[in-house]
Every structure is written in C-alpha cells, then in structure tokens.
Amino acid sequence: MKYMIFLVLLSVCYTVNAQDLDKILEEESPVSSNVVLGTFNGTRLLNGHSVETRKKGILEFLIQHRFGTLNSGFDELFGLDQSNIRFGFEYGLTDDLTIALGRSSFQKTFDGYIKYRLLKQKSGENAFPVSLTVFGSAAVKTIKDYEPDDKPDFVDRMAYTTQIMLARKFNQNFSLQLTPSYVHFNSSPTTEDPNDIFSLGVGARVKISNRVSLNGEYYYTVNPFESVNTKDALAIGVDIETGGHIFQLIFTNSRSMIEKGFIAETTGDFFDGDIHFGFNISRAFQIVKPKENEKMF
C-alpha cells in the first residue's frame, strides 16, 4: 500500500495531441469480439513485461535508457553524465507469439526471449476473468570483468528467466498484473549464493487522462544472493500515448533492463535516493502485409 501511495504522490501529467489508444483498439476490433483489449498500453509495464504481445507481422525497435542515480550530485548532473542503454527487436510471429533479441550496455549483455499469450480476458457470454502470458528468456554477459588467466566458460555466464504473467483489466482506468518469476544462474557470485532465484512481481496501470497513464511495478525477491546487498526492484513511470505508440518516462532503483538483472542484481535503495531516471521508446514497422479483413495494429 505504501508503494501505491508513493506512486500517486509522484504522478506527472503530460498533455499530448494524440488519439486515445483504447479508442483505437475498439475501432479496429470486430464488433462481435468479446476479448478485453488494452490491458496495458504496450509490451512493457516499466522494467518488466506486460501480458501484451506484438501483432502478427509487426517488428518493433525498442530503445531503453537508464541514467545514473539522482543522488550522485551536481558533479554528475544528478546522473545524466552516466547511462546504460538497451536496443531490442521484437517480432510478432502471430498475434499471440512474440520473439525478440536485444543487447544491453550493462554488463555488455545479449538476451533473447519468447513470449506467448496463452489466455485472454473476455467479457460477455463466455466471460473469462484474466489474461495469462508465459515468458522465457536467456541472457549472457560478455563484459571482461575477470582476470585474463581465469576466463569463465561461455555457459557459466548465462542466466535464464521464466515468468507467468497474470493480469486483469478491471475497467477502462485500472489494470493489475501479478508476475511469478524464476531466474536461474549457471554460475552464482559465490558458492554460498543460490543459483535459483524466485520472485513475485506486482504491477498496475492507472489511467489519469485520455492519453496519460501512471504505472507502478515492484518485484519482491524471495531468496536474494547472500553475498551481495541486493534490493527489491521498484519502478514508477508515466505512459504517454502518441498516436498508438507509447513513450514511457521511468524512475527506478535498477540499472538493468532485463529480467535477470532487475530481479536478482539490483543494488540501489530507492528510498535512499538511488533512483535512475530513464525512458522506453519504440517504433513499430509492418513487415508482413495483412490479409483481407485482417488488422495489423
């Protein structure tokens, strides 16, 4: 509850001359459809994924950016002199199946994932209360943070994540998601640390105008690394709808923008000022033309 109160107090409203995303989705869906649309604005809630997937034939280029911490002071321009960035490509094989590749400057990490929307929330006669999406990813860090004569094997530097995303859109203004997560590291920081990390994520979207939403996200780690003073990942942010595309402004205590990083390797304390300002921005390209009577967006 304290996190939700904190999110509301820090909400920022931006006015953009753009069409409401919910209206776009409603207009482009068959009248007879009872699938609940637009649970979240995009495929990312903030750091983590939402239940949403890319549409068939759409390639999305995603840029994610996190600056240094706000408490680094004026000498570092409150974090703006430092940065971490991730570039990613996401492609919809079907409306429900997305594959992706990405590369982060943090630990020089390459990652790939597959995401499948298994169940969809529905209203009406055959109502179903929630949407359910499953997610699996693999990541490998390539940073040379080891002694030349002690180079680890490639597989030792890999980590894998499995998530189940369970979400419900309660009304046009509020959506909630739970994300049980499992992260496996082939090699943990020390022999005393676990190789398997379990976490529970909770996220919410509150629509505060036709084009602006306030998002919050928190990941509670059940069994963090013992040798590292890690913290639970917390993020707040604003979604700005710009003609169907989403621009996200984010404040978070995590430097990493992939699951194994922000779930298991976050070391900043949000309430001590270890807050990274950042953003997510994307551009979608139609790679495969739709068939007759088939909508791409």
ABEGO torsion letter per residue (X at the ends): XAAAAAAAAABBBBBBBBBBAAAAAAAABBAABABBBGABABABABABBBABBBBBGBBBBBBBBBBBBAAAEAAAGGGAABBBBBBBBBBBABAABBBBBBBBABGGBBBBBBBBBABBBBBEABBBABBBBBBBBBBBBABBABBAAABBBAAAABBBBBBBBBBBBABAABBBBBBBBBBBBABBABAABBABBBBBBBBBBBBABAABBBBBBBBBBABBBAABBBBBBBBBBBBBBBGGBBBBBBBBABABABAAAAAAABABBAAAGBBBBBBBBBBBBBABBBBBGBBAX
